């Protein structure tokens, strides 16, 4: 019996929270790898649903390619007169 408030849950390595079986974890903090969902499946077993990959492949939440990078915001530098106006008030 699952929790209807949770759509999916990922636990890996020595986590004590996972679905059926924990997914394999990287060997150490310096072992850079990506946990990837296997074929988009959700079998309710993290060990079956996720695999480690040495290729880091970020994916947008809608399943599309690499998520877009937010552009840098404009600095917003304005003259005082542009904000307050030129009148006495």
Secondary structure as GFF3:
##gff-version 3
##sequence-region A 1 89
A	DSSP	beta_strand	34	37	.	.	.	ID=ss1
A	DSSP	alpha_helix	46	49	.	.	.	ID=ss2
A	DSSP	beta_strand	50	53	.	.	.	ID=ss3
A	DSSP	alpha_helix	80	84	.	.	.	ID=ss4
###
